[in-house]
Amino acid sequence: MGKLPIAPGTWGSLFAIFIWWYIPVDFFTQITFILSSIIIGTYSSHIYARSLSKKDPSEIVIDEVSGMWIALFFIPQNLLLFMIGFILFRFFDIKKPSVINNIQYLRGGIGIMADDILAGIFTCFILHIGIYLFF
């Protein structure tokens, strides 16, 4: 997905939603997927970016996958909620408001992953508040 010429991060996020749809809404299962993607993503993106001498190559999309999974953490499998989550996550990931912008300047794999992790946390927080208030 990262090699797609247009919007690889968006495609990576959509791929993450597709996979997440089939993951049970179970705390330990979801945490295992999220933590595994963060650990693998941090290490592999660091190695790959260093091999290209780039800070954050656009073809790396595991950061979007991890962030999207965090955004949907413990969210009921509901198409509307997943769509709202996708839109919010992409907004935070692209616009990078506040601390999300600052954290992306960390070096290596941590910097590649951190802004998407925070975008996912912000999105998850908003989704859970929305569920509490409106569902």
Order of alpha helices (4+ residues) and beta strands (2+ residues): alpha-alpha-alpha-alpha-alpha-alpha
